[in-house]
Amino acid sequence: MISSKHLRTPLSLLALVAATAIPTHADAADPPQVWLEVAKSVFDPVFDYWTTKVEIADINNDGLPDILFANVGGVQAGTPDSIVPNQAYLNDGGTQFLDVSAEVFGENALDTGRAIKAHDLDNDGDTDIIVATTWATQSRLYLQDDMGAFVESTELLPQQKLSAGDVELGDVDGDGDLDIVLSDWGPAPVGLIGSPGGVTRLWLNDGAANFSDATNQNMPAIAVNWSWDHEFIDIDNDWDLDLLIACRSCASGSFLFVNDGLGDFKNATPGNLPQAVGNVDFEIMDIDGDGYVDTYTLQDGTGFRNRILINNQNGGFDDATALWWGPGDNPPSYDYGGAFVDFDSDGLPDIVLGAFSTFLDRLMRNTGNTYKQVKDPSMVGTLITDGTYSVGVADFNQDAKIDFVFGEGENSNFNRVLYGEDIAPDTGAPVIGAHELTGAIEPDSMLTFHGRIHDNKTPNKPHDWQFVGIQWVTDGGSFDNADDITTYELDWYGEHLWRTGVLEGEELVLPTFETVIEMRVCAIDAAGNETCLGLVQQFLCGDGKVNSPNEECDGEEGCEPDCTWTLECGNGIVQAGEECDDGNQIGGDGCENDCTVTNDTTTTTSESESASESDSETVTATATDSDTASATDTETDSVTGTDTMNTESASDTTSDSATTGFNGELDDDGCGCTTNDSRGAGTGLLLLGLLALRRRRR
């Protein structure tokens, strides 16, 4: 978990540019974009290592993205040269990548690494590594100690000899740590018509990187024949991690497994995933900007073309390839890997693709409703790559320009790093999409936030961000004054999903505040572009509204300055300790003169009894003169995940309850945050707030 911290500097001028000057697709032309391969003095890869997966991660916690390569030989079975070293390259400020493979994986460490992922697996704040190995071998775990050294800790993994095709990390059971899912090919030879395949494996984390096998209890017993990729996806916006599993040789195609929130997966493929044979890769992104994530697939379209699957917001996908990706821009090119990236900073996710054999790596530009290949100028000039299996995207040299790394295998066996040269710097604002905030807005109460936050790129990694979290001010504080702001950093837990801490002591707990708290969620990417969305503005006693369980009243006659009723039987108001109060002192009418209820109604009513029938009802706080809300204005005491009925007139500037969702208005308080994302997505609650931080660092 990233530690919490205070922001003490004004928002950057670059953030203001991102908020106000993002070009639109209608007017933008393809800018000059040329990625040039760096000199060998910067990156000198070892030739003849067969790389299948690339991982970019900050492995030494210096804020710079480093590079990891998983290397193995063999196609459908292991070969004598299958066992090779994996590689790690440390980023020295973008001027040089230092080969630290031996320091990370050990001297002369050889294995069959098919896939590799890096993140904090033992909750100690640094980056750890898992290598998923193939050809019936044991996968490996490397934990970083408090001195920054990597120590092989494979004994903490289930001791199983698998043929792993891919590995992904995410918190599937909601307990605050990252679990592991592996694709298992089963026994070799794999990928043939008669190959049995293997069951997708789930290893649950106990929080200290001790992993237990929960496959038999929690995963569908479906044999997948030769999966090259699987991805976590929250397909139904219920804030847990579902799974898409690519299958290259399954007769039916790929699979969708849906999570119950506790890590128990069920097969939801029928009727929800348009299956097709041959898929080798998924990438997850909200392509059309509707708040639900979509995906592309590679090689399972007609003639080895690719497909676009759009989320139908009903737990599944519709095949929208014909609309989004025409045949002229979607040739049968044997693409094996790719990534989403907003290369032109227009707020829409573009695609970079790595192709095999003599086919070209390509850049696909998102026009808002279709993908078009960028051909002039060429993405990589005259550079020939003939074995691209994996593509990584990051800013390696901190010039705010997108850089690439290509993992090459089989034909080329020569990995490449390319820096963005003739391309504009990144000015695209981060996207805060679908989100919810739940819990009562009260001092010392706990709030829970979930949201989808990304920078139009995949994967979503810590080094892509300067800050993702909640900010708040209280009691007259202003977001224009950095000293008034308190910050709470959110946790990434898979896909593009972020949340408040779930471990004891790391939850988001509101501070003590006297009158008002204003809260917003903000994201600042590595280039300094910022987006903020308002979450809630909540007043306490003195605003003329009963909007807190701690208030009995607010502003009415008989209401004390501390928003409690003056206890006075006969004032016509039913207060604490009273069963009734009809406004008179005459007994025998069902409400006695001591404000208790009786069935004796023999006494007639005196002329002084003038209370209406409604006088005996519980009084609801009414709005002050400054509040023009109509009588149908519905108020709640807590923040919910659904919209609240509100018929307030335009002059009412506060909200009695916080609503959530991906349509939220952006902050416009002079903080430099964007006022709208480039798609117009987002209309959350009136932005406000800040709380006191109650969170310890792991």
C-alpha positions, -999 to +999 in steps of 0.1 A: +000+000+000+013+034-009+018+055+022-005+084+030+009+119+028+001+156+027+003+176-005+020+209+002+025+223-033+001+241-056-013+221-085+010+223-116+006+245-146+007+214-166-024+202-149-042+234-158-032+228-194-045+193-193-078+205-178-085+232-204-066+225-236-071+189-245-076+186-283-107+170-296-107+141-320-128+160-346-101+186-350-069+166-343-047+153-371-022+125-366+008+143-351+043+133-361+051+103-339+083+083-344+097+059-318+134+054-322+153+024-308+177+034-282+215+030-286+232-001-272+249+022-247+214+027-232+200-008-236+221-037-247+200-069-245+215-104-245+209-119-279+191-152-284+169-152-253+134-162-263+112-136-244+075-143-241+064-117-216+075-082-205+068-066-172+075-030-163+077-022-126+097+000-102+117-028-085+140-006-065+114+020-053+132+050-069+101+061-088+115+050-122+101+021-142+124-009-147+121-038-171+117-075-165+117-102-192+104-138-188+124-161-211+118-197-222+122-219-253+099-244-268+066-240-286+042-269-278+066-288-256+099-282-238+131-284-258+167-288-247+172-251-249+140-242-230+158-235-197+173-200-199+178-171-175+152-144-169+163-108-171+160-077-150+171-042-161+174-013-137+165+021-151+193+046-144+173+078-151+166+068-186+202+072-197+211+036-192+195+003-183+217-018-160+216-056-162+208-067-127+195-102-136+219-120-113+212-097-084+174-102-087+172-139-098+205-153-085+237-162-101+233-187-129+195-190-122+179-209-150+142-218-154+114-218-179+098-184-173+068-180-194+052-150-176+064-125-149+046-100-127+059-076-100+040-059-072+039-058-034+029-093-024+038-093+013+024-059+022+057-044+033+057-015+008+082-027-017+080-046-050+082-084-052+083-107-082+066-139-093+079-159-123+053-183-138+072-212-153+061-237-179+069-273-191+059-289-158+082-269-135+078-251-103+070-213-105+093-190-085+087-162-059+112-135-051+105-112-021+124-080-015+138-076+020+141-044+040+176-039+025+164-039-011+177-074-019+156-100-036+154-134-018+140-164-035+110-175-014+095-202-037+087-224-007+058-200+001+041-210-032+020-242-036+045-268-047+031-277-081+048-284-113+027-267-139+029-255-175+019-219-169+009-197-198+002-165-179+000-151-144-020-121-130-022-104-096-053-090-079-072-092-046-100-116-056-113-122-020-113-086-008-090-092+022-064-066+014-037-085-003-029-096-039-037-131-049-024-151-079-042-166-109-022-188-133-032-204-166-021-240-167-016-257-201-016-292-187+007-319-200+027-314-232+023-314-261-001-285-257-024-268-282-032-299-303-067-311-310-064-339-285-044-320-258-063-322-225-054-286-214-054-276-177-076-259-151-070-223-143-052-221-109-060-198-079-035-192-052-048-171-022-025-148-003-026-147+036-011-112+035+025-122+041+030-139+007+021-174+020+000-187-008-025-216-006-041-234-035-079-227-037-084-241-072-106-271-064-129-250-041-130-218-060-124-223-097-146-239-124-132-273-134-128-264-170-098-276-190-084-247-210-063-259-240-033-235-244-041-202-228-015-174-236-032-147-215-059-140-189-069-107-174-089-095-144-120-075-153-149-061-132-174-068-159-205-058-140-192-029-119-198-046-086-162-038-075-148-074-075-125-090-099-138-113-126-117-132-151-113-133-189-093-164-200-079-164-235-076-198-252-057-204-284-068-240-291-101-244-273-128-257-297-153-232-282-131-202-276-122-181-246-139-180-212-155-156-187-155-165-150-175-143-126-164-137-090-188-136-061-166-111-042-151-137-020-129-153-046-153-180-057-155-180-095-183-194-117-184-200-154-205-172-169-193-177-205-226-188-221-246-158-234-221-133-221-189-138-240-190-141-279-166-170-282-142-175-312-113-198-317-077-186-315-075-157-291-040-151-276-045-119-258-071-097-239-065-061-228-090-043-206-102-007-211-133+014-212-131+019-250-164+038-255-164+059-223-197+046-209-182+036-175-180-001-182-148-018-193-145-034-228-118-055-244-100-064-276-090-100-286-062-109-309-062-135-337-097-149-331-115-128-358-120-139-393-087-148-410-067-142-378-079-107-374-086-090-341-120-082-324-135-054-303-159-066-276-181-039-260-196-043-225-234-045-228-238-034-191-256-066-184-227-088-174-215-096-209-201-084-242-213-077-277-190-082-307-187-047-321-158-054-344-177-045-376-183-010-361-150-004-344-123-021-365-129-023-402-110-050-423-088-023-440-073-014-406-075-049-392-054-072-414-047-109-406-014-100-391-008-125-363-007-100-335+005-116-303+006-088-278-004-052-273-013-024-249-037+005-246-020+039-246-033+075-253-004+084-276-019+117-288-033+130-254-068+133-266-084+114-238-092+083-258-074+049-255-054+040-286-037+006-292-001-004-299+002-039-314+031-063-316+030-087-346+048-119-355+069-130-385+071-104-413+040-085-402+045-050-389+040-037-354+012-011-356-003+019-339-041+021-339-057+055-332-091+057-315-113+082-333-141+080-308-161+053-326-135+034-346-098+024-348-077+036-377-041+026-383-016+054-381+006+050-412+022+083-419+047+086-405+054+051-396+053+041-359+088+028-358+102+040-391+122+013-410+128-009-379+120-045-386+108-067-358+097-102-366+090-119-332+071-095-310+053-114-283+048-087-257+046-049-255+052-027-226+044+010-223+060+036-199+078+069-197+114+056-190+133+089-193+108+112-176+103+135-206+065+130-204+066+111-237+054+076-242+081+049-246+079+013-257+096-020-249+091-050-272+097-085-259+109-106-289+110-144-292+111-173-316+122-154-348+139-123-336+151-131-301+163-096-296+144-073-272+141-036-279+135-003-261+122+026-281+119+062-269+093+086-281+111+113-301+090+132-326+058+130-305+041+155-283+044+153-245+016+137-225-011+163-216-040+138-213-059+140-181-064+108-161-099+093-162-120+088-130-148+066-142-174+047-124-171+050-086-190+049-053-186+062-018-205+046+011-208+053+048-222+080+070-207+115+068-201+119+105-170+127+126-151+094+133-172+073+109-156+051+083-161+056+046-155+031+018-146+042-017-144+021-049-136+035-083-121+028-117-092+052-123-068+049-152-046+069-176-059+053-208-031+028-207-025-008-197-014-022-174-022+001-144+010+003-123+022+024-094+050+041-113+023+056-136+010+078-108+021+106-086-011+104-065-044+086-066-066+093-035-091+112-015-086+148-005-106+169+020-108+202+038-129+210+069-145+240+086-138+267+061-107+253+046-101+257+009-087+235-019-070+266-031-048+265+000-025+234+000-020+237+038-058+231+043-057+198+024-054+164+039-048+134+016-055+097+018-040+074-008-061+047-024-050+011-030-049-005-065-063-040-063-066-052-099-077-041-134-081-003-131-098-005-097-089+015-066-103+015-031-099+026+005-078+003+028-095-028+041-068-039+067-073-029+103-059+006+109-058+015+072-094+024+067-106+059+058-120+074+090-134+109+091-119+135+113-136+157+139-151+187+122-173+215+135-194+227+106-186+213+072-164+188+054-157+188+016-142+158-001-130+149-036-111+121-054-080+131-074-056+114-097-022+128-108-004+108-135+034+105-139+034+135-163+017+157-138-017+158-154-045+159-128-082+152-126-104+157-095-141+149-090-162+161-061-176+135-038-195+152-010-201+184+008-217+178+042-227+204+068-234+198+105-254+218+130-262+253+118-271+249+082-308+247+087-312+211+078-314+179+098-287+160+078-270+142+105-280+115+130-264+136+156-289+164+150-325+164+165-333+197+148-317+226+131-331+261+132-367+254+142-384+271+171-375+253+202-342+240+187-311+247+208-279+260+193-264+225+196-293+212+174-312+194+202-348+201+212-357+222+243-375+196+263-409+211+270-441+192+271-469+211+255-449+228+228-466+207+202-434+189+192-428+153+201-393+152+216-370+127+232-387+112+262-422+122+250-447+097+237-469+125+222-473+163+224-506+178+210-498+213+221-523+215+250-525+206+287-559+190+286-560+154+296-583+126+284-579+133+247-554+105+240-524+126+249-521+134+286-507+167+299-475+148+308-471+139+271-479+103+275-504+083+254-536+070+270-567+053+257-590+076+279-606+101+256-636+111+278-625+147+283-636+172+257-612+194+240-608+230+252-608+260+229-571+263+236-566+230+217-559+242+183-531+218+171-538+203+138-538+166+131-502+169+120-491+184+153-488+149+168-465+137+141-427+136+144-414+169+130-390+168+101-364+196+098-374+222+072-351+242+050-340+277+059-349+308+038-316+304+020-325+268+009-350+268-019-354+230-020-390+219-026-410+196-003-401+166-024-364+170-018-352+137-004-324+137+021-303+109+034-278+106+063-253+085+045-236+083+011-250+056-010-241+040-044-273+052-060-287+085-071-309+103-045-342+120-055-336+157-055-360+184-068-341+213-054-342+245-074-311+258-092-303+282-063-297+254-039-260+250-039-255+220-015-265+184-017-281+167+013-266+134+003-238+122-019-246+104-050-221+084-070-214+070-104-191+076-133-210+108-144-195+134-120-187+170-123-150+179-120-136+203-095-138+239-105-125+257-074-094+270-089-073+240-079-063+233-115-083+201-118-101+193-149-137+204-152-147+176-175-128+146-188-124+144-225-155+123-229-178+143-207-180+113-184-186+121-148-213+138-128-206+129-092-217+149-061-209+185-056-172+184-050-160+192-017-142+180+012-114+167+034-111+145+064-084+137+089-061+108+081-065+077+102-042+053+083-009+036+091+018+028+066+024-008+058 
